[in-house]
Each structure stands twice: as structure tokens, then as C-alpha cells.
Amino acid sequence: MTTTILTYHEALTEFESELLTPVVPGELEEWLERTLTSADLASAALWRQTQSSHCTEYPEITLQDAELLGQVEHLMRADEACLQRLACVLDQLTHLRHLAARYEADELAIKNALELCIRHGLNWVQEAKRQQKARDTWFAEAFYRDRGVGD
């Protein structure tokens, strides 16, 4: 079995795409498997991204501009929260996968739970993209921010 390693952006895009794909009647279990697989890939990519940021980017930000330490601490807390929320989405998807076989003949019985899970997943993707943009912004600011130091 080969393991797919996606970039962070690719993993988020793939997970978002699966969440946006309509569930065709009779194919709930297949949809859940594809969505869980893409969520697992997004989780692995998020862990890699977070570890990379914590080990390289965040120390570099504070080295370049010590005044951004507060922003780095905020980014680190937001990274942890993002990981926790994704774990909740994964739990919801796993729970639905276990229910899907039981409700195969009557998928409407778990429709509300499925829609809530999709909404939580899409909210998480948006949050993860916002967090990545924040990382990129503060990294760039550390190097290019006008600190008001004159000649």
C-alpha cells in the first residue's frame, strides 16, 4: 500500500472537495470512506505544517522581530485549536461511518447529523486556510515590517 503525501494546500482542497460533493442516495458509505480518507490526509498535512511552523517559522519570526512574540504565541494556540477541531470532525465522520451501515436503507434518518458534520468540516477548512494565511502574513511581517527605525 502506498501512502500519499499531499502538500498542506492540496490536502485542504481535497478534503473541502469531498465535503462539497453531494451524497448520492445509496452511496453514503462510499462518500464517508472517501471523505474520511481525505480528512486523514488533511490531518497528516496539518501535523506536518504545524510541526514545521513551530520548529522553524515561529522561532525565525521572533528572531527577526521580537515584538511579534505575542503574535507567535497566538499562532501556536490557534494551531493547537485547529488540530483539536479537526480531531472532532474526524470523530464525527467516524461515528457516521459506523451508523451508515445501520441506516443504509433509510439514509434520511442520519441526514441532519451528516449535514452538521459537513458544516463543521467546511468551517474547519475555512479556519485552517485562515490560520495558514495568518502564518504567512506574520512570517512576512517579521522580515519586511516597518519598525520606524530611522537612519
N, C-alpha and C positions, 0 to 999 in steps of 0.2 A: 504494500500500500504506500503510495506516495503522499507526502504532506505538502500541501500548497501553502506557500508563504506569500502573502499579499502585502503591499505597502499599506500603511495606515489609511490613506485616502481610498485606495481600491477596496479595502475591507469594509469601510463605512459605506461606500457606494453600493457594494454588492448586498450588504445587509439591508440598506434602505430599499433597494430594488426588490428584494424578496418580500419585504413588508408591504410594499406598494402593489405587489402582484395580487390580483383578486384570487380568492379561494374558489376554485371551480367545484361545484357540487360533486361529491363522491371522491374528491382528491385532497381532502383535508389532511390526511396523514402524510401524503407526499409533500404537500405545501409546508407542513410543520417540520418534516425532515430537512428540506432544503433551507428553510428559514433558520432552523437550529444550527445547521452546518455553517451557514454564513455568519450567524451570531457567534459561534465558537471561533471562527476565523477573525472576526472583529475583536473578540476578547483577547486573542493572542496578539493581534496587532496593537491593541491598546496597551497591553502589558509591555510589549517591546518599546512602544513610543514613550510610555511613562518612565520606564527604567532608563531609557536613553536621555530623556529630558532631565530626570533627577540626577543622573551621573555626569552629564556633560553640559547641557544647555543652561540649567539653573545655576550651577557654580560659575559658569562663564558670565552670565548676566550680572551676578553680584560682584564678580571680579572686575568687570568693566565699569559698573556703576553701582556702588554700594547703596545709594539711595533707593534702588529698586528692590532691596531685600524684602520689603513688605509685599510687593507685587509677587515676588518669587514664592513667598510663604503662602500667599493666596492661591497661586497657581498649583502648588503642591497639595493644598487642601482640596481644591477643585478636582485635581487628578484622582485623588482617593475617592471623592464623592462620585465621580464619573464611573470608576471601577465598581463601586458598590451598587450603583443604579443599574449598570449592565448586568451584574450578578442577579439582581431582582428580575430583570427582563428574561434572562436565561431560565430562571426558576419558573416563571410564568409559562414560557414556551414548553418547558419540560413537563410541567403539570398538564398543559393542554394536550401534549402528545400522549400522555397516559389516558386522558379522557377520550381522545379521538376514537380509539377502537371501540369503546363502550357506546359512543354516540354516533357511530358511522351511519346508521340508518336515519338518524334524526339530528343532523348537524346543527339545526336551528336551536337545539337545546343548549349549545355552548356558544352560540353566536355572540352574545353580549361579552362573555369572557374573552373570546377571540378578538373582538373589536377593541376591548380595553387593552389587551396585550399589544395589539398592533399600534394603538395610540401611544402607549408607553414606550414601545420600541422606536417609533418615529421621533418622539420627544427626546429620547436618549441620543439618537443620531444627530439631531439638531444641536443638542448640548455638547456632544463630542466635537462636532465641527466648530462650534463657538469656542470651545476650550483650545482647540488646535490653533485657531486664529489668534487667540489671546497669547499663546506661547510664542507664535511667530512675531507678533507685534512687540512684545516685551523684549524678545531677543534682539530684534532690530533696533528698538529704542535704546538698549544698553550701549550700542555702538554709535548710533547716529543722533541721539537726543542732544539738543542744545542745552547745555548746562549753565549758560550765562557767564562763562568764564571769558574775560576779555584779554586782549593782548597786553 
